[in-house]
Amino acid sequence: MFYARDSPLQLLAYSDSTWASDPTDQRSVTGYCILLGSSPLAWKSKKQAAVSWSSTEAEL
């Protein structure tokens, strides 16, 4: 990781999800990315094990 001394220390986190994005098995995908400045600290993307039959059910 590279961090410039004169850069502001800023921690950012992003997340996103899709509902039934895979047409073969209708499973949703979720993911996140955490950054310190412009350097990624952690990230993950995962296909969910459970199938939601509606977008309302997926949100709960």
N, C-alpha and C positions, 0 to 999 in steps of 0.2 A: 504494500500500500504506500502511496506517495501522498504527503500532505504538506503543502506550502505553509510556512510560518505566517505569512501575511494574509492568508485566506481566512475568511470567517468560518468558524466551526459551526456547521449546519448539519443536523441529522434529519434525513428525509426517509419516509416509508411510503411505498406504493403497493396497492393490492388490486387484484382484478379477478373476476370469475366469469365463466360462461355456463349457460344452462343447456344441457343435452347437445353439446357441440360436436360430438363424434356420432356421425349418422349410423355407424355399424352397431354400437351398443348403447347409445343415448345417455352416456355418462357425462357429467359435468367436469370442468377443469377449473381449479383455483390456483392462484400463485401470488407471490409477493417478492419485493426487492427492497432492501434497506441500504441506504447510502450515507456515508459520512463525507461531506463535501462532494467531490465527484468520484469517490472511490466506493465501489460496492462492498458491503460488509457481509451480507447474507442474501440468498435468494432461493426460491423453491417454486416448483410447479408440480402439481399433482392431479392425476385423474381420480375422481372420487369413486369409492367402492360401491356406494348406494346409488340407485337410480331414482330420480324424482319424476313424478308423472305430470307435474305442473310447475310453472314458475313460482306460484305461491308456496307450494310445498318446499321448493328449493331454497326459498328465503327464510324459512323457519328453522 
